[in-house]
Amino acid sequence: MTIFNFLFRKSNIECPRCLGKAFVDWDDIRRLNQELKWTPAPCAYCLGSGKVDKEMLAKVPVDYTYLTIDLTESEMEKIKEGDQATLEKAKIRELFLDNLIKYAEHHYLNNQMDAESIADLYLKTEDEDAIFSVERKYLIQYVEKIIELKSPELN
């Protein structure tokens, strides 16, 4: 290794999101408290390499909800660069998910509604120009998952 390469090499650290596996599994998702926000997939934090540099650790929190593998490369770069519009979009998406979870919990607990009824009620009240929308069948599955994961906490 030349002195130039030594001085300018990036420090590769084991990815703290996937723990170096290059894939985020259910154990990682539970550890990072993202159960209702992520699914197992290649790691977006290290782009499936298992390694990250110190700069990434300093710029983006490991549990940053919006940084997922389904984003475009340019969207991922904008997150890493701290682009305000992208960060605002991420904040809005996280609020949407948090509110949807609370909505489902509320109707399950207080109104004894099942997942299908909760999804139908939500879709009836959703704005036509909503920023985030979900197909009925996926919304029902998501609400079922909320009920499954939150039932022990709610009882």
C-alpha positions in Angstrom: 0.0 0.0 0.0 1.4 3.4 -1.0 1.5 6.2 1.5 -1.1 8.0 -0.7 -3.6 5.1 -0.4 -2.9 4.8 3.3 -3.6 8.5 4.0 -6.8 8.7 1.9 -8.4 5.3 2.5 -11.8 5.2 3.9 -12.1 3.6 7.3 -14.4 0.6 6.9 -16.3 -0.3 10.0 -18.7 -3.1 10.5 -22.1 -1.8 9.6 -24.1 -1.2 12.8 -27.4 -1.7 11.1 -26.9 -5.2 9.7 -23.9 -6.1 11.9 -21.8 -6.8 8.9 -24.2 -9.4 7.4 -25.1 -7.1 4.4 -28.7 -8.0 5.1 -31.2 -6.6 7.7 -33.1 -9.5 9.2 -35.9 -9.6 11.8 -33.4 -9.6 14.7 -31.9 -6.3 13.4 -35.3 -4.8 12.9 -36.3 -5.7 16.4 -33.0 -4.4 17.8 -33.5 -1.1 16.0 -37.2 -0.9 17.0 -38.4 -0.7 13.4 -40.8 -3.7 13.4 -43.7 -1.8 11.8 -41.6 0.2 9.5 -39.1 -2.1 7.8 -39.0 -5.6 6.4 -36.0 -7.9 5.9 -34.0 -6.8 2.9 -30.4 -6.0 1.8 -29.0 -3.3 4.0 -29.5 0.3 2.8 -27.1 1.7 5.3 -24.0 -0.1 3.9 -25.6 -0.8 0.5 -25.2 -4.5 1.1 -21.4 -4.4 1.7 -21.4 -5.0 5.4 -19.1 -2.1 5.9 -19.5 1.7 6.4 -17.2 4.6 6.8 -17.0 6.9 9.7 -18.6 9.7 7.7 -21.8 7.7 7.2 -22.0 7.1 10.9 -21.6 10.8 11.6 -24.2 11.8 9.0 -27.1 9.3 9.3 -28.5 7.6 12.4 -28.3 3.8 12.1 -32.1 3.5 12.8 -33.1 6.2 10.3 -36.5 4.9 9.2 -36.6 6.4 5.8 -33.2 5.0 4.6 -34.4 1.7 3.0 -33.2 -0.3 0.0 -36.3 0.6 -2.0 -35.2 4.2 -2.4 -33.3 5.4 -5.5 -29.6 5.9 -5.3 -30.1 9.6 -5.7 -32.6 9.7 -2.8 -30.1 7.8 -0.6 -27.4 10.3 -1.5 -29.6 13.2 -0.7 -30.2 11.7 2.8 -26.4 11.3 3.3 -25.8 14.8 2.1 -28.5 16.2 4.5 -30.7 17.6 1.7 -33.5 19.5 3.6 -36.3 18.6 1.2 -35.5 14.9 1.4 -35.2 15.0 5.2 -38.5 16.8 5.4 -40.1 14.1 3.2 -38.6 11.5 5.4 -40.0 13.2 8.5 -43.5 13.4 7.0 -43.3 9.7 6.0 -42.3 8.7 9.6 -45.2 10.8 11.0 -47.6 9.2 8.6 -46.5 5.7 9.8 -46.6 6.7 13.5 -50.1 8.1 13.1 -51.3 5.1 11.2 -50.0 2.8 13.9 -51.8 5.0 16.6 -55.0 5.1 14.5 -55.0 1.3 14.2 -54.2 0.8 17.9 -57.0 3.3 18.9 -59.7 1.6 16.9 -58.6 -1.9 17.8 -58.5 -1.1 21.5 -61.4 1.4 22.0 -63.8 0.3 19.3 -63.0 -3.4 19.2 -62.6 -3.2 15.4 -60.8 -5.8 13.3 -58.1 -5.1 10.8 -60.4 -5.0 7.8 -62.9 -2.6 9.5 -60.0 -0.3 10.6 -58.6 -0.3 7.0 -62.0 0.4 5.5 -62.6 3.3 8.0 -59.2 4.7 7.3 -59.7 4.6 3.5 -63.1 6.3 3.8 -61.5 9.2 5.6 -58.3 9.4 3.6 -57.9 12.6 1.6 -57.9 12.1 -2.2 -54.7 14.1 -2.5 -53.0 12.3 0.5 -49.2 12.3 0.2 -49.0 8.6 1.2 -51.7 6.2 0.2 -52.0 2.4 0.5 -53.9 -0.2 -1.3 -56.7 -1.8 0.7 -55.2 -5.3 0.8 -51.8 -4.1 1.9 -53.4 -1.8 4.5 -55.3 -4.7 6.0 -52.1 -6.7 6.2 -50.3 -3.8 7.8 -53.1 -3.3 10.4 -53.1 -7.0 11.1 -49.3 -6.8 11.8 -49.9 -3.8 14.1 -52.6 -5.7 16.0 -50.3 -8.8 16.3 -47.3 -6.8 17.5 -49.2 -4.4 19.8 -51.8 -6.8 21.3 -49.5 -7.8 24.2 -48.8 -4.2 24.9 -52.4 -3.1 24.7 -53.8 -5.8 27.1 
